């Protein structure tokens, strides 16, 4: 997997706010998303399409506080943009 080119990871402001509310400690928040960011930077189709047009994708994450977490993102040939991180 290390031979694959890495796409740039971009955090939308709303994603940053939602992550801070979900995991208030900055270091823990970075650790929480590190594996997902690494995976998506190499294999952005690892999630599942979350919109009819296929532009927004969702990646299930580890639960926080007993609630399921999903990271929503979009991507192109150069970057992955993290849009939202929400619980259900």
KEKE-3310 file (N, C-alpha, C; in steps of 0.2 Angstrom, whole numbers, plus 5000, padded with zeros to 4 digits):
npx = (5004:5010:5016:5007:5002:5000:4985:4981:4975:4961:4954:4938:4930:4918:4919:4931:4925:4915:4922:4930:4920:4916:4927:4935:4949:4963:4975:4970:4959:4966:4973:4961:4957:4967:4971:4960:4962:4975:4971:4961:4969:4976:4967:4954:4941:4937:4927:4909:4898:4888:4879:4867:4873:4885:4896:4898:4905:4904:4912:4912:4917:4925:4915:4910:4907:4897:4890:4887:4899:4902:4912:4911:4915:4923:4931:4945:4956:4967:4965:4958:4943:4938:4922:4911:4909:4900:4888:4877)
npy = (4994:5006:5010:5017:5033:5047:5056:5074:5079:5088:5098:5103:5118:5115:5102:5102:5109:5100:5088:5093:5095:5082:5075:5082:5084:5089:5081:5068:5069:5070:5058:5050:5052:5049:5036:5034:5045:5042:5030:5035:5044:5036:5027:5032:5027:5019:5020:5022:5026:5041:5049:5052:5056:5052:5060:5063:5053:5041:5035:5023:5025:5022:5019:5033:5037:5027:5030:5028:5033:5043:5047:5060:5063:5070:5068:5070:5068:5074:5077:5074:5079:5082:5083:5082:5075:5065:5059:5045)
npz = (5000:5002:4991:4983:4977:4988:4991:4995:5010:5015:5027:5030:5037:5045:5047:5056:5067:5071:5074:5085:5094:5096:5100:5111:5116:5107:5103:5105:5096:5084:5084:5083:5070:5062:5056:5047:5039:5033:5026:5017:5010:5002:4997:4992:4988:4998:5007:5007:4994:4998:4993:4980:4968:4969:4974:4987:5000:5013:5028:5040:5057:5072:5086:5097:5114:5114:5102:5085:5073:5058:5045:5033:5016:5001:4985:4973:4959:4966:4979:4995:5003:5019:5025:5035:5051:5060:5072:5075)
capx = (5000:5015:5018:5002:5003:4995:4981:4981:4969:4959:4948:4933:4929:4913:4922:4935:4921:4911:4927:4932:4914:4915:4933:4938:4956:4966:4979:4965:4955:4971:4973:4955:4956:4974:4970:4955:4965:4980:4968:4958:4974:4979:4962:4948:4935:4937:4920:4903:4894:4883:4874:4865:4877:4892:4901:4899:4906:4904:4917:4911:4922:4924:4910:4912:4901:4892:4886:4891:4902:4903:4916:4909:4921:4923:4938:4946:4962:4972:4964:4952:4941:4934:4917:4908:4910:4894:4886:4870)
capy = (5000:5012:5013:5021:5040:5050:5062:5079:5079:5094:5098:5109:5121:5112:5095:5103:5110:5094:5084:5096:5094:5075:5073:5089:5084:5090:5075:5062:5070:5069:5050:5047:5052:5047:5030:5036:5050:5038:5026:5039:5048:5031:5023:5036:5023:5014:5021:5020:5032:5043:5054:5049:5058:5049:5065:5062:5047:5040:5030:5022:5026:5019:5023:5037:5038:5023:5032:5027:5039:5042:5053:5061:5066:5070:5067:5070:5065:5077:5078:5071:5084:5079:5087:5081:5069:5065:5053:5043)
capz = (5000:5003:4984:4981:4978:4993:4990:5000:5015:5017:5032:5030:5044:5048:5050:5062:5073:5073:5077:5091:5099:5097:5104:5113:5116:5101:5102:5104:5090:5078:5084:5081:5063:5058:5052:5042:5034:5030:5022:5012:5006:4997:4994:4993:4987:5004:5010:5003:4992:5003:4989:4974:4963:4970:4975:4994:5002:5020:5031:5047:5061:5079:5090:5103:5118:5112:5096:5079:5070:5051:5042:5026:5012:4994:4983:4966:4958:4969:4986:4999:5007:5024:5025:5041:5055:5064:5076:5074)
cpx = (5004:5017:5013:5003:4998:4992:4982:4975:4968:4953:4944:4932:4924:4915:4926:4931:4917:4916:4929:4926:4914:4921:4937:4946:4959:4970:4975:4961:4960:4972:4967:4954:4962:4973:4966:4959:4971:4976:4965:4963:4977:4973:4955:4941:4934:4930:4915:4900:4888:4878:4873:4869:4884:4897:4903:4900:4906:4909:4915:4917:4921:4919:4913:4906:4896:4888:4891:4893:4903:4906:4913:4914:4919:4930:4938:4953:4968:4971:4958:4950:4936:4928:4913:4910:4904:4892:4879:4868)
cpy = (5006:5014:5017:5029:5043:5056:5067:5078:5086:5094:5104:5111:5117:5105:5097:5105:5104:5089:5087:5095:5086:5072:5080:5090:5084:5083:5069:5063:5068:5061:5047:5046:5050:5041:5031:5040:5046:5034:5030:5042:5043:5028:5026:5032:5018:5015:5019:5026:5034:5048:5050:5050:5055:5053:5064:5055:5046:5034:5029:5022:5022:5023:5028:5038:5033:5024:5030:5033:5038:5049:5054:5065:5066:5070:5068:5067:5068:5077:5074:5077:5081:5085:5088:5075:5070:5058:5051:5039)
cpz = (5000:4996:4981:4982:4984:4990:4996:5004:5017:5022:5031:5037:5048:5051:5056:5068:5075:5077:5084:5096:5100:5101:5105:5113:5109:5099:5101:5098:5084:5078:5081:5073:5059:5054:5046:5036:5030:5024:5016:5007:5001:4993:4995:4992:4993:5007:5006:5000:4996:4999:4983:4968:4964:4972:4983:4996:5010:5022:5038:5051:5068:5083:5096:5107:5117:5106:5090:5076:5062:5049:5035:5022:5005:4992:4975:4965:4962:4977:4989:5004:5013:5026:5032:5045:5060:5067:5074:5080)
residu = (UNK:UNK:UNK:UNK:UNK:UNK:UNK:UNK:UNK:UNK:UNK:UNK:UNK:UNK:UNK:UNK:UNK:UNK:UNK:UNK:UNK:UNK:UNK:UNK:UNK:UNK:UNK:UNK:UNK:UNK:UNK:UNK:UNK:UNK:UNK:UNK:UNK:UNK:UNK:UNK:UNK:UNK:UNK:UNK:UNK:UNK:UNK:UNK:UNK:UNK:UNK:UNK:UNK:UNK:UNK:UNK:UNK:UNK:UNK:UNK:UNK:UNK:UNK:UNK:UNK:UNK:UNK:UNK:UNK:UNK:UNK:UNK:UNK:UNK:UNK:UNK:UNK:UNK:UNK:UNK:UNK:UNK:UNK:UNK:UNK:UNK:UNK:UNK)
# end
